[in-house]
Amino acid sequence: MPGNALYTDLSGYYDLMCADIDYRAQSHCVHRLQQLFGNAGTGHLDLACGTGPHVRHFIDAGYRSSGLDINQPMLDRAALRCPEARFSRQDMCGFRVSEPVDLITCFLYSIHYSASIERLEACIASVHGALGVGGVFCFNAVDKNRIDNDSFVSHTARHDDGLFHFSSGWHYRGAGERQSLRLRIERTAAGDTQVWHDEHPMVAVSFAALLELLAPYFEVHVFEHEYDRLIPWDGASGNALFACVKI
Ligand SMILES: C[S@@+](CC[C@H](N)C(=O)[O-])C[C@H]1O[C@@H](n2cnc3c(N)ncnc32)[C@H](O)[C@@H]1O
């Protein structure tokens, strides 16, 4: 059942769902990539910024950060977390910046929200246009050919509103350019249990095709999906971190 309650009605529980994510390590890793490949500038834009946890870390590391997201409830939370930052409600597949930035990030596989190959291309072109000379674009992605439909992550957390159980996993039917992120959110309070099922349409792309889309715009470096050390991608794993230098 399609729906995106997580980013609208349930946005107040998004951070609870992500409590296990090491946002500091992710932000620091990308900061290192910017030091290795970038132009030493500090202008930063986070695409699909959600509630702004990465923006917070980049500001604290000395960046002039801004964020964009398509869902206003997420941006409202981001603005509370990062009052110094500028946030705008925009589609990452066709956005504008007031001045070029040095680093553009897109975390937590959010680039897949572009939802089709045509829109993914538009996203890549928008990013290229928004970066200044020597600018870097960093994001993580999953290869459609290596998705395991039986694999999911789950996590339980207590909140003033009840006991929450979140689970999520990719689903790809094995053909075409559409995969989905399936989420199940369960809340139990005062003996009553409510369940929400979200299904988010995402673009399915192989890494070979993704590299082809990026090639006209960027010199691309691919790393294993690890944030505590940089290991060149082995060409086999289905999750990777992309560092793309504007050409
Ligand atoms: C998985 S969350 C990631 C949020 C944040 N980057 C993080 O790491 O916690 C995905 C985010 O993408 C946003 N999003 C979905 N489609 C989008 C689009 N077309 N343009 C911009 N943001 C989008 C959602 O509103 C949501 O906040």
The ligand as a MOL file (V3000), in Angstrom:
LIG
                    3D

  0  0  0     0  0            999 V3000
M  V30 BEGIN CTAB
M  V30 COUNTS 27 29 0 0 0
M  V30 BEGIN ATOM
M  V30 1 C 15.1150 8.3180 4.5310 0
M  V30 2 S 14.7340 10.0040 4.7530 0 CHG=1
M  V30 3 C 16.3660 10.6340 4.9360 0
M  V30 4 C 16.4220 11.8950 5.7510 0
M  V30 5 C 17.8370 12.3210 6.1390 0
M  V30 6 N 18.6740 12.5360 4.9790 0
M  V30 7 C 18.4750 11.2860 7.0580 0
M  V30 8 O 19.5320 10.7410 6.6800 0
M  V30 9 O 17.9310 11.0390 8.1410 0 CHG=-1
M  V30 10 C 14.2980 10.4990 3.1170 0
M  V30 11 C 13.9090 11.9550 2.9810 0
M  V30 12 O 13.7370 12.2240 1.5810 0
M  V30 13 C 12.7200 13.1890 1.4350 0
M  V30 14 N 12.2930 13.1780 0.0280 0
M  V30 15 C 11.5710 12.2210 -0.6140 0
M  V30 16 N 11.4240 12.5480 -1.9130 0
M  V30 17 C 12.0800 13.7240 -2.1030 0
M  V30 18 C 12.2940 14.5680 -3.2350 0
M  V30 19 N 11.8040 14.2590 -4.4400 0
M  V30 20 N 13.0000 15.7150 -3.0750 0
M  V30 21 C 13.4840 16.0500 -1.8420 0
M  V30 22 N 13.3140 15.2860 -0.7240 0
M  V30 23 C 12.6260 14.1360 -0.8580 0
M  V30 24 C 11.6910 12.7480 2.4600 0
M  V30 25 O 10.7770 13.7590 2.7600 0
M  V30 26 C 12.5940 12.3490 3.6310 0
M  V30 27 O 12.7920 13.4180 4.5090 0
M  V30 END ATOM
M  V30 BEGIN BOND
M  V30 1 1 1 2
M  V30 2 1 2 3
M  V30 3 1 2 10
M  V30 4 1 3 4
M  V30 5 1 4 5
M  V30 6 1 5 6
M  V30 7 1 5 7
M  V30 8 2 7 8
M  V30 9 1 7 9
M  V30 10 1 10 11
M  V30 11 1 11 12
M  V30 12 1 11 26
M  V30 13 1 12 13
M  V30 14 1 13 14
M  V30 15 1 13 24
M  V30 16 1 14 15
M  V30 17 1 14 23
M  V30 18 2 15 16
M  V30 19 1 16 17
M  V30 20 1 17 18
M  V30 21 2 17 23
M  V30 22 1 18 19
M  V30 23 2 18 20
M  V30 24 1 20 21
M  V30 25 2 21 22
M  V30 26 1 22 23
M  V30 27 1 24 25
M  V30 28 1 24 26
M  V30 29 1 26 27
M  V30 END BOND
M  V30 END CTAB
M  END
